[in-house]
Structure formats: C-alpha cells, structure tokens
Amino acid sequence: MSFTVLIPARLASTRLPDKPLADIAGIPMVVRVAQRALLSGASRVVVATDSPRIAESCAAFQVSTVLTHADHPSGSDRLAEACNLLRLGDDEVVVNVQGDEPLIDPALIDAVAGLLADRPDCAMSTAAHAINSITDLNNPNVVKVVLDARNTALYFSRAPIPVARDAGGQAWWGAGSQLPPPLRHVGIYGYRVGFLRQFPALPQAPLEQLEQLEQLRALWHGHRIAVHVTAQAPGPGVDTPEDLERVRRLFV
C-alpha cells in the first residue's frame, strides 16, 4: 500500500539540547532516522519541523522537509499541519516515526502501515512486543498495552497490566505457561489522514491526563487502534546523552 512517513523534529529537548541534530558518525540523528525510513515501502519520507536549522541539515542530505508552526501543543497537531502542507487526502495513510529512533526497523514501519489496509475498522495502528521481566512490567516508564482477540488495543497504561492475581508478584509467563506475556507499547503510529486531521480537536480524555498517554484520547472517543505484535524489541532510542553515546558506538 502507498503511505507517507512523517518524522516530527523539534530542537526543544531539555535532556539533550538540539537532539535532532546530534551527530552520529557524521550524520545528524534526524537524517539517520529518515534514511532508515527510506528503506521501508513508504512512497515518501518527510521531516516535519519548526526549525530552519533542521530543514537546512536535512536538505544537505537530500531529505525532504516541511516547515510547521512553532506553537503546536502536541506532536499530533504538527503532523496534522504537515498533512495539510503536503496536500494529503483523507483516505491516505501516514506513519509517525519519532525523530530519535535512528535504528528503527523499516519492516516495522511497513507492518504498522499495512495494518490500516487490513483493518478498515481502525483509525490508528501501532506496535508492541513481549515484556521479558517483572522489572519492566512494573516500570512506569515502560508503557504497556492489552489487546483483544484481533490485536486491537483495549487499554494503554504505565501500570503493570494485566495483573495476575495469584502470581505473588512473580512472572506468570514464560516456559510452560499457556498465558501470553505482557506487552510493551512501541511508540510508532499509523493514521488515516482524515482521522489525524480531526484528532487534535478532540477533547482531552481524563484517562489521557492521568496516564499522560495521548493515544488514550482516541480510545476514549471510541476510535480503534490496531496493534502489530513484533517478535523483537526495536533498536534503542535516544533520550539522554548516555543513550546517544550508546547509539554512536553502534555506528563506529
């Protein structure tokens, strides 16, 4: 199917200043992300940014950009504006790839886009992978998702979900278990463009405000999210200087 990858990129990072322009083996990180996305089946890959510096850096590597407003309250607002600037039709599909994922798997991008072709009942798609430790299950920085029988999201949470009542705080999954493991949500999203244009105008959901998870707004208002369960965890993203050094070592 035909789809567009949009990569939102801003310079306003508190933990890692100028993060999209961080050098990774001579190439800015946001360009590294775009290069990975270009290996997917996307018909085009575009960086959506409010920064002329980012646009100039992308242009030096022949990466397409659109300049968006600087005052968007959320990433979805920026993506919606980018769709308008690119004149995308409501029935088209975009995949939001974060600008701090220089090791993103192109096959994962394709899988998230393909879900919307297979699931006409869903307005969004995303991904998840199995959690392999109780530590990750209990970590509020690890977002969890629970699914129905068709791999449609029932709920996303920072809390350990699902909870095995009789497990006594131990892992209930693994060798010999008939129960599926808990799932970690992966922050990649596919959207139908018509829904993406409407999404920023939807009122914030109380659960979204509690959990600080924007995708709960879609569920709150009755929109379905299809989830691709991948066998492997994605490559490490970059949130801190330590993350950046770790990724740099992989490109040496």
C-alpha positions in Angstrom: 0.0 0.0 0.0 1.1 3.6 -0.5 1.9 5.6 2.6 3.9 8.6 3.8 6.3 8.6 6.7 6.3 11.8 8.8 9.1 12.5 11.2 8.4 15.3 13.7 11.5 17.1 14.8 12.0 20.0 17.2 15.1 21.4 18.9 13.3 21.9 22.3 14.7 18.9 24.2 15.6 19.5 27.9 17.6 16.4 28.5 19.5 16.5 25.2 19.7 20.0 23.6 19.5 20.1 19.8 18.8 16.4 19.9 17.6 16.0 16.2 21.0 17.5 15.1 23.1 15.3 17.3 26.0 13.9 15.3 26.0 10.1 14.7 29.1 9.2 12.7 29.0 12.4 10.7 25.2 12.5 10.0 22.6 14.3 12.1 20.3 11.9 14.0 17.1 13.1 12.3 18.7 12.3 8.9 19.7 8.9 10.2 16.0 8.3 11.1 14.9 9.4 7.6 17.5 7.2 5.9 16.1 4.2 7.8 12.5 5.1 6.9 13.5 5.4 3.2 14.4 1.7 3.3 10.7 1.0 4.1 8.0 0.8 1.5 6.9 4.4 2.0 6.2 6.4 -1.1 7.9 9.4 0.6 9.6 10.4 3.8 9.2 13.9 5.2 10.6 15.6 8.3 8.1 18.0 9.8 9.9 20.6 11.8 9.6 24.2 13.1 13.4 24.8 12.8 15.1 26.2 9.8 18.4 24.7 11.1 16.8 21.2 11.0 15.4 21.9 7.5 18.9 23.0 6.3 20.6 20.0 7.8 18.1 17.6 6.1 18.4 19.4 2.7 22.2 18.8 2.9 21.4 15.1 2.8 18.5 15.3 0.2 15.9 14.6 2.9 12.5 16.3 2.3 11.1 18.6 5.0 8.0 20.8 5.6 8.2 23.8 8.0 5.4 23.9 10.5 4.4 26.4 13.1 6.4 26.5 16.3 3.5 26.8 18.8 1.8 23.4 18.3 0.7 21.9 21.7 1.3 18.4 20.7 3.0 16.2 18.1 -0.3 15.3 16.5 -1.1 18.9 15.8 2.3 19.2 14.0 1.5 16.1 12.0 -1.9 17.3 11.0 -0.4 20.6 9.7 2.2 18.6 7.8 -0.6 16.6 6.1 -2.2 19.9 5.0 1.0 21.3 3.7 1.6 18.1 1.7 -2.0 18.1 0.5 -2.6 14.6 1.6 -6.1 13.2 1.0 -8.3 12.0 3.9 -8.1 8.4 2.8 -4.3 8.3 2.7 -2.1 6.8 5.4 0.8 8.3 7.3 3.2 6.7 9.7 4.6 8.8 12.5 8.2 7.8 13.2 9.9 9.5 16.1 13.0 11.6 15.2 15.0 10.0 18.0 14.9 6.4 16.6 18.0 6.1 14.4 17.8 2.3 14.5 14.1 2.0 13.5 13.4 -1.2 11.6 12.0 -0.4 8.1 10.0 -3.7 8.3 8.3 -2.4 11.4 7.2 0.8 9.6 5.8 -1.3 6.8 3.9 -3.5 9.3 2.3 -0.6 11.1 1.2 1.0 7.7 -0.1 -2.4 6.4 -2.4 -2.8 9.4 -4.6 0.0 8.3 -5.1 -1.7 4.9 -6.1 -4.9 6.7 -8.2 -3.2 9.4 -10.7 -0.8 7.9 -12.4 -0.7 11.3 -9.4 1.1 12.9 -8.4 4.7 12.7 -4.9 4.2 14.0 -2.2 1.5 14.2 0.8 1.0 16.4 3.2 -1.8 17.6 4.1 -3.8 20.7 6.5 -6.5 21.8 6.6 -9.0 24.6 8.0 -7.9 28.0 10.5 -10.4 29.4 11.0 -9.1 33.0 8.9 -8.2 36.1 11.1 -5.1 36.4 10.0 -3.8 33.0 6.4 -4.7 33.8 6.5 -2.7 37.0 8.4 0.3 35.5 6.0 3.3 34.9 8.3 4.5 32.1 7.5 1.3 30.2 4.1 1.8 28.6 2.0 -1.4 28.5 -0.9 -2.3 26.2 -3.5 -5.1 26.5 -5.2 -6.4 23.4 -8.4 -8.2 22.3 -8.6 -11.3 20.2 -8.0 -9.4 17.0 -5.0 -7.5 18.4 -7.0 -4.3 18.9 -5.9 -2.2 21.8 -8.1 -2.4 24.9 -6.0 0.0 27.0 -2.6 1.5 27.4 -1.1 2.1 30.9 2.0 2.9 32.8 0.8 0.5 35.4 1.6 -3.3 35.2 -1.2 -4.6 33.1 -2.5 -7.3 33.0 -2.1 -8.3 36.7 -2.0 -12.0 37.6 -3.9 -12.1 40.8 -2.3 -15.3 42.1 1.2 -14.8 40.8 2.5 -13.2 44.0 4.5 -10.6 42.1 6.3 -13.2 40.0 6.3 -13.6 36.2 3.4 -15.8 35.2 4.5 -16.2 31.6 7.4 -18.0 30.1 8.4 -21.6 29.5 5.5 -23.9 30.2 2.9 -21.2 30.6 -0.2 -21.1 28.4 -0.7 -17.4 29.1 0.6 -14.7 26.7 3.3 -12.4 28.0 2.5 -8.7 28.9 3.2 -6.3 26.0 5.3 -3.2 25.9 4.0 -0.5 23.6 6.3 0.8 20.9 5.9 4.5 20.1 5.2 4.3 16.3 1.8 5.2 15.0 -0.1 4.9 11.7 -3.0 7.2 11.0 -5.7 7.6 8.4 -5.2 11.2 7.4 -8.8 12.1 7.8 -8.7 11.0 11.4 -5.4 12.7 12.1 -6.9 16.0 11.0 -9.7 15.5 13.5 -7.7 14.2 16.4 -6.1 17.4 17.8 -9.6 18.9 18.1 -11.0 16.0 20.2 -11.3 17.0 23.9 -8.5 15.6 26.1 -9.6 12.4 27.9 -9.4 12.2 31.7 -7.5 8.9 31.4 -5.1 10.6 29.0 -4.4 13.3 31.6 -3.9 10.8 34.3 -1.6 8.5 32.4 0.0 11.2 30.2 -0.6 9.0 27.2 -2.1 10.8 24.2 -3.3 7.6 22.5 -5.9 7.1 25.2 -7.8 10.1 23.7 -8.5 8.0 20.7 -9.8 5.1 22.7 -11.8 7.4 25.0 -13.7 8.8 22.0 -14.4 5.4 20.5 -11.7 5.1 17.9 -10.0 1.7 17.5 -6.2 1.2 17.4 -4.8 -1.9 15.6 -1.6 -3.3 17.1 1.2 -5.2 15.4 3.0 -7.5 17.8 6.6 -7.8 16.7 8.9 -10.6 17.8 11.8 -8.3 18.5 12.2 -5.2 20.5 13.1 -2.2 18.4 16.6 -0.7 18.5 17.4 1.7 21.3 16.0 5.3 21.0 17.8 8.4 22.2 16.5 10.3 25.1 19.7 11.1 27.1 23.4 11.8 26.5 24.1 8.2 27.7 21.6 6.9 25.0 23.4 8.9 22.4 26.8 7.5 23.2 25.4 4.0 23.2 23.9 4.5 19.7 27.1 6.2 18.4 29.1 3.1 19.3 26.8 1.0 17.1 27.7 3.2 14.1 31.5 3.0 14.6 
